[in-house]
Amino acid sequence: MLTRNDIKGMILIMHTPCKDGQEGWRYENSVDLDQTAKSAEKFVQAGVKGIALCGTSGECSALLWEEKKAFVDAVVKIVRHRVPVFAGATALGTKEVIRQSHALHDLGADGTFVGLPLWQTPTLENSVQFFADQAEASPNTPIMIYGNIAVFKSTFPTLFWEGVAKKAPTVITAKYSGGTNLAEDLKVAGHQINFLSGEAGGVYRAYKAVGGAATGYWSTMAACGPEPFVALADAVAKGDADRIESIWGDIKALPGSYPPDAGARSASYYVQASKLRTNTAGFVNVGPSRAPYTDLPEEWAKYAVAAGKSAGELGRKYSKNAVS
């Protein structure tokens, strides 16, 4: 069974490819399984050290259960445990999360990727017990906590991580947003949980805050071309300060994916803009975004396209292999 020490380097948060023209509600088998297999193989070959499935950009809320199982099964079969695969089991309540976790474990997923319940906002006690119950129900299934502050209406305070470390021994890693309390969170839970700071900015801030104490990172933008993001994680692991600053400079120079005044509105267009950015970059084809998240204002689309073009070019700069 995986532990925190098995989670290192860049962990990709993968999109769920959609067949062209099948983004609407009428289509019950929308997952492009051929593109799924091709994408997963390309990501492993490009050096990602883990893959998380069916998060926000993976359209967890837009997939039927049968589609989710088919998608996870396709990834698991192509990856063959070369890197850990955490399958998304986020749902509205504890029993459904546990049911899905058991099924995804049976498919061969190395762990589950789970956020807090999305209906009634859980208290701190609810939040800790939610993961404690999963640990009790699935003692052989490692958990990556989906710690997205905006989506799950929680600040994920240090007391939460302390409680999880005490009560939920199967939680070994977390997609960690914010990061302002990383040093404190590591003190209370770092012995059990590998906190994955997000995207390039999070990686750089984590490096500045705790140095080598952070050993794993997550990225969605790495789907545009993983090489620069993998290179940044590798440079941090080696403590190569000059290399870190050089790569970070390249990534920081990428244009934003949203209009400058987007603010909180970016959350309403995250899936749409993310998939358009990825398709434009050209490393993989993830197809259209599924209902209900299909609208994207023309002005916003321009920013996503520009971001995708630049990210794709940067990926090619860091790769010796031409994008096919």
C-alpha positions as CSV (number, residue, x, y, z in Angstrom):
1,M,0.0,0.0,0.0
2,L,1.2,3.5,-0.9
3,T,2.5,5.9,1.8
4,R,3.4,9.6,1.7
5,N,6.9,8.7,0.7
6,D,5.7,7.2,-2.6
7,I,4.2,10.5,-3.7
8,K,7.0,12.6,-5.3
9,G,7.4,15.1,-8.2
10,M,4.7,16.4,-10.5
11,I,1.2,14.9,-10.1
12,L,-1.1,15.6,-13.1
13,I,-4.7,16.4,-12.6
14,M,-6.1,14.8,-15.7
15,H,-9.0,15.9,-17.9
16,T,-11.6,13.4,-19.0
17,P,-11.6,13.4,-22.8
18,C,-14.9,13.9,-24.4
19,K,-15.9,12.6,-27.9
20,D,-16.5,15.4,-30.3
21,G,-20.2,16.4,-30.5
22,Q,-21.1,14.4,-27.4
23,E,-20.9,17.1,-24.7
24,G,-24.7,17.3,-24.3
25,W,-26.9,15.5,-21.8
26,R,-28.2,12.9,-24.4
27,Y,-24.9,11.1,-24.6
28,E,-24.3,8.4,-22.0
29,N,-20.9,7.1,-23.4
30,S,-19.2,10.4,-23.9
31,V,-15.7,9.4,-22.7
32,D,-13.2,9.1,-25.6
33,L,-11.3,6.0,-24.4
34,D,-8.8,6.0,-27.2
35,Q,-7.7,9.6,-26.4
36,T,-7.7,8.6,-22.7
37,A,-5.2,5.9,-23.3
38,K,-3.1,8.0,-25.6
39,S,-3.0,10.9,-23.1
40,A,-2.2,8.8,-20.1
41,E,0.7,7.1,-21.9
42,K,2.1,10.5,-23.1
43,F,1.9,11.9,-19.6
44,V,3.8,9.0,-18.1
45,Q,6.4,9.2,-20.9
46,A,6.8,12.9,-20.2
47,G,7.7,12.3,-16.6
48,V,4.7,12.9,-14.5
49,K,5.0,11.0,-11.2
50,G,1.3,10.4,-10.6
51,I,-2.2,11.0,-12.1
52,A,-5.4,12.1,-10.3
53,L,-8.7,11.6,-12.1
54,C,-12.2,13.1,-12.0
55,G,-11.5,16.3,-10.2
56,T,-13.0,19.6,-11.4
57,S,-11.1,19.7,-14.7
58,G,-11.9,16.0,-15.0
59,E,-15.6,16.9,-14.9
60,C,-16.5,14.6,-12.0
61,S,-19.9,16.2,-11.7
62,A,-20.7,15.9,-15.4
63,L,-20.0,12.2,-15.7
64,L,-22.3,9.2,-15.2
65,W,-21.0,6.6,-12.9
66,E,-20.6,4.2,-15.8
67,E,-18.6,6.8,-17.7
68,K,-16.4,7.3,-14.7
69,K,-15.7,3.6,-14.3
70,A,-14.8,3.2,-18.0
71,F,-12.5,6.2,-17.8
72,V,-10.7,5.0,-14.7
73,D,-10.4,1.5,-16.0
74,A,-8.8,2.8,-19.3
75,V,-6.2,4.9,-17.4
76,V,-5.4,2.1,-14.9
77,K,-4.9,-0.4,-17.8
78,I,-2.5,1.9,-19.7
79,V,-0.5,3.1,-16.7
80,R,0.0,-0.4,-15.2
81,H,1.1,1.0,-11.8
82,R,4.2,2.8,-13.3
83,V,3.0,5.8,-11.4
84,P,0.2,6.1,-8.8
85,V,-3.3,6.7,-10.1
86,F,-5.8,8.3,-7.7
87,A,-9.4,7.9,-9.0
88,G,-12.0,10.6,-8.1
89,A,-14.7,9.4,-5.7
90,T,-16.1,12.7,-4.6
91,A,-19.9,12.5,-4.0
92,L,-22.6,14.1,-1.9
93,G,-22.3,11.8,1.1
94,T,-20.1,9.3,3.0
95,K,-21.9,6.1,1.9
96,E,-21.7,7.0,-1.8
97,V,-18.0,7.9,-1.5
98,I,-17.2,4.6,0.2
99,R,-19.2,2.7,-2.5
100,Q,-17.4,4.3,-5.3
101,S,-14.0,3.9,-3.5
102,H,-14.5,0.2,-3.2
103,A,-15.4,-0.1,-6.9
104,L,-12.5,2.0,-8.1
105,H,-10.1,0.1,-5.9
106,D,-11.4,-3.1,-7.5
107,L,-10.7,-1.6,-11.0
108,G,-7.0,-1.3,-9.9
109,A,-6.7,2.3,-8.9
110,D,-3.9,2.9,-6.5
111,G,-6.0,5.3,-4.4
112,T,-8.9,7.6,-4.3
113,F,-9.1,11.4,-4.9
114,V,-11.9,12.8,-2.6
115,G,-13.2,16.2,-1.7
116,L,-15.6,17.2,1.1
117,P,-19.3,16.8,0.7
118,L,-20.8,19.5,-1.5
119,W,-24.3,19.9,-0.1
120,Q,-24.4,21.1,3.5
121,T,-21.1,22.8,4.4
122,P,-19.4,20.4,6.9
123,T,-18.1,21.6,10.2
124,L,-14.5,20.9,11.2
125,E,-15.6,17.8,13.2
126,N,-17.7,16.6,10.2
127,S,-14.8,17.1,7.8
128,V,-12.3,15.1,9.9
129,Q,-14.8,12.3,10.6
130,F,-15.7,12.1,6.9
131,F,-12.2,10.9,6.1
132,A,-12.0,8.8,9.3
133,D,-15.0,6.9,8.1
134,Q,-13.5,6.3,4.7
135,A,-10.3,5.0,6.4
136,E,-12.3,2.6,8.5
137,A,-14.4,1.4,5.5
138,S,-11.5,1.1,3.1
139,P,-8.3,0.3,5.1
140,N,-6.4,-0.7,2.0
141,T,-7.2,2.3,-0.2
142,P,-4.9,5.3,0.1
143,I,-6.6,8.7,-0.1
144,M,-5.6,12.0,-1.7
145,I,-7.7,14.8,-0.2
146,Y,-9.0,17.2,-2.7
147,G,-8.3,20.3,-0.7
148,N,-9.7,23.0,-3.0
149,I,-10.7,25.9,-0.9
150,A,-13.1,27.5,-3.4
151,V,-14.9,24.4,-4.5
152,F,-15.4,22.7,-1.1
153,K,-16.2,25.8,1.0
154,S,-13.5,25.1,3.6
155,T,-10.3,26.9,4.4
156,F,-8.8,23.5,5.4
157,P,-7.2,24.9,8.6
158,T,-4.3,23.3,10.4
159,L,-6.7,21.8,12.9
160,F,-8.3,19.9,10.1
161,W,-5.0,18.3,9.0
162,E,-4.0,17.6,12.5
163,G,-7.3,15.7,13.0
164,V,-7.1,13.8,9.8
165,A,-3.5,12.7,10.6
166,K,-4.8,11.3,14.0
167,K,-8.1,9.7,12.8
168,A,-7.6,8.8,9.1
169,P,-4.4,6.8,8.6
170,T,-5.1,6.1,4.9
171,V,-4.9,9.8,4.0
172,I,-1.4,10.0,2.5
173,T,-1.4,13.1,0.3
174,A,-3.5,16.1,-0.6
175,K,-4.1,18.4,-3.5
176,Y,-3.3,21.5,-1.5
177,S,-4.7,24.9,-2.3
178,G,-3.8,28.2,-0.7
179,G,-0.6,27.1,1.0
180,T,-0.3,30.0,3.5
181,N,-0.1,27.6,6.4
182,L,2.1,25.0,4.7
183,A,4.9,25.1,7.4
184,E,2.4,24.6,10.2
185,D,0.4,21.9,8.4
186,L,3.6,20.0,7.8
187,K,4.4,20.1,11.5
188,V,1.1,18.5,12.5
189,A,0.6,16.1,9.6
190,G,3.7,16.0,7.4
191,H,4.8,12.7,8.9
192,Q,1.7,11.1,7.2
193,I,0.5,13.4,4.5
194,N,2.5,14.7,1.5
195,F,1.0,18.1,0.7
196,L,1.0,18.8,-3.0
197,S,1.2,22.5,-3.7
198,G,-0.5,23.6,-6.8
199,E,0.6,24.6,-10.3
200,A,3.8,26.4,-10.9
201,G,3.2,29.3,-8.5
202,G,2.3,27.0,-5.7
203,V,5.5,24.9,-6.3
204,Y,7.6,28.1,-6.2
205,R,6.0,29.4,-3.0
206,A,6.3,26.0,-1.3
207,Y,10.0,25.9,-2.2
208,K,10.5,29.4,-0.8
209,A,8.6,28.5,2.4
210,V,9.8,25.1,3.3
211,G,12.5,24.1,0.8
212,G,13.0,20.4,0.4
213,A,10.3,19.6,2.9
214,A,7.8,19.7,0.1
215,T,8.4,16.8,-2.3
216,G,5.2,16.6,-4.4
217,Y,3.2,19.0,-6.5
218,W,0.0,19.0,-8.6
219,S,-0.8,20.6,-11.9
220,T,-3.7,20.8,-14.4
221,M,-1.8,23.1,-16.8
222,A,0.8,20.4,-17.2
223,A,-1.7,18.8,-19.6
224,C,-0.6,21.5,-22.1
225,G,2.9,20.0,-22.1
226,P,4.3,18.4,-18.8
227,E,8.0,19.0,-19.4
228,P,8.5,22.4,-17.9
229,F,6.4,21.5,-14.8
230,V,8.2,18.2,-14.4
231,A,11.5,20.1,-14.8
232,L,10.6,22.5,-12.0
233,A,9.7,19.7,-9.7
234,D,12.9,17.9,-10.5
235,A,14.9,21.1,-9.9
236,V,13.3,21.6,-6.5
237,A,14.1,18.0,-5.5
238,K,17.7,18.6,-6.4
239,G,17.8,22.0,-4.6
240,D,19.1,23.6,-7.8
241,A,18.3,27.2,-7.0
242,D,19.5,28.7,-10.3
243,R,17.6,26.1,-12.3
244,I,14.4,26.7,-10.2
245,E,14.6,30.4,-10.9
246,S,15.1,29.9,-14.6
247,I,12.2,27.5,-15.0
248,W,10.0,29.6,-12.8
249,G,10.8,32.6,-14.9
250,D,9.6,30.8,-18.0
251,I,6.4,29.6,-16.5
252,K,5.6,32.9,-14.7
253,A,5.9,34.7,-18.1
254,L,3.0,32.6,-19.5
255,P,-0.1,34.7,-20.2
256,G,-3.1,34.2,-17.9
257,S,-6.0,31.9,-18.9
258,Y,-8.6,34.5,-17.9
259,P,-9.3,38.2,-18.4
260,P,-7.3,40.3,-15.8
261,D,-10.5,41.4,-14.0
262,A,-12.0,37.9,-13.9
263,G,-11.6,37.5,-10.1
264,A,-14.0,35.0,-8.6
265,R,-15.9,34.6,-11.9
266,S,-13.1,32.4,-13.2
267,A,-14.5,29.6,-11.1
268,S,-17.6,29.6,-13.3
269,Y,-15.6,29.0,-16.4
270,Y,-12.8,26.9,-15.1
271,V,-13.6,23.6,-16.9
272,Q,-14.4,25.3,-20.2
273,A,-11.3,27.5,-20.2
274,S,-9.1,24.7,-19.0
275,K,-10.1,22.3,-21.7
276,L,-9.9,24.9,-24.5
277,R,-6.4,25.9,-23.2
278,T,-5.3,22.2,-23.3
279,N,-6.7,21.5,-26.7
280,T,-5.0,24.6,-28.1
281,A,-1.6,23.6,-26.6
282,G,-1.7,20.5,-28.7
283,F,0.0,18.0,-26.4
284,V,-3.3,16.0,-26.0
285,N,-6.9,16.3,-27.2
286,V,-9.4,16.4,-24.4
287,G,-12.5,17.3,-26.5
288,P,-15.3,19.7,-25.5
289,S,-16.5,20.4,-22.0
290,R,-19.7,18.6,-20.9
291,A,-23.1,19.9,-19.9
292,P,-23.8,21.9,-17.9
293,Y,-20.4,23.6,-18.2
294,T,-20.4,24.5,-21.9
295,D,-20.6,28.3,-22.1
296,L,-17.5,30.4,-22.5
297,P,-17.7,34.1,-23.5
298,E,-15.8,34.9,-26.6
299,E,-13.5,37.4,-24.8
300,W,-12.7,34.7,-22.2
301,A,-12.0,32.2,-24.9
302,K,-9.4,34.5,-26.4
303,Y,-7.4,34.4,-23.2
304,A,-7.7,30.6,-22.9
305,V,-6.4,30.2,-26.5
306,A,-3.5,32.5,-26.0
307,A,-2.6,30.7,-22.8
308,G,-2.8,27.4,-24.5
309,K,-0.6,28.5,-27.4
310,S,2.1,29.8,-25.1
311,A,2.0,26.8,-22.7
312,G,2.3,24.5,-25.7
313,E,5.3,26.4,-27.0
314,L,6.9,26.2,-23.6
315,G,6.3,22.5,-23.4
316,R,8.0,22.0,-26.7
317,K,10.9,24.2,-25.7
318,Y,11.5,21.8,-22.8
319,S,11.0,18.6,-24.8
320,K,13.3,17.0,-27.3
321,N,10.4,15.2,-28.8
322,A,8.1,16.8,-31.3
323,V,4.4,16.8,-30.3
324,S,2.4,14.4,-32.4
